[in-house]
Amino acid sequence: MIELTYDILNPAKATDAVRRDTNGAVVTFLGTTRDNFEGKSVLTLEYEAFDEMAVKKLEEVRQEVMAEFGLEQLAISHRIGTVGIGEISLVVAVGSPHRKEGFLACQKAVDRIKEVVPIWKKEVYQDGSRWVACEDHEFAPPEHRHAH
């Protein structure tokens, strides 16, 4: 299951998607928006995506991690648009026969999403805003893209 949506994320949906009688472990990661960054108070976050490519890359990460850890169930949901403080921006759920692989696969999936998926995060402060964590991957953030 891959989901890219403006809607509020439901962690139970992703978790239920990976539950099987053959899995002894289900690991669910929730990425939530925090109210500060390097001492500055964050009011809200805005996520922007290159939608079609983001979905393609999310599926690539899903397939890569399942193959590496020998798993058959992995669900990823990413929210875009405005995400309030304390709300969920990312859900990664892994179903695994064993807990060790489940934890490792979940961590790997989250790390790979941040590295290769063209989704950008803008932190909005009282006195301005800035794009963050954009330097990690090959895609420039929205305000740096050139019109074609």
Phi, psi and omega in degrees: 000126174237133180220131173232116192211155172274351184280159174299135183279144178247102183302329181296328180296313179292318181298314180297329182294339184250002180280130177217156177295338180276350181262123177271353181218139169232122180247124180239126178254133175244118173271119183242152182279129179260164189268012181208156174211118180049045176085352179266143179280124180263128181273319181198167176238147176236125178253134178234142183228151165273088198311303185299316179290323180298315179297318179299314181291323177299319179293322177299316178298315180303311181294318181299312183290320178298318180294317182297322185254005177066040183251159178244349181233120175208127181239139179229128173234129178233132178268144174235169186091201182278127180238120182287163179300134179084355179272164184269128178254339183214134172235126172237122179238132182237130172255128186216143175302327184231146187294322184301310179297325179298312179296314182296318180295321180296314179297316180298317181299314180297315180299316181293323178301315181293332182279320193239350185267128183284073174233130183244150182241126175250123176268128181254122180251175176302322187248027178144199181205165175204149174280136181235157176057031180267342185284351185286332186234178191286348183263132177286152177293163187309316184287350180256359180283147178264141178290141180259000000 
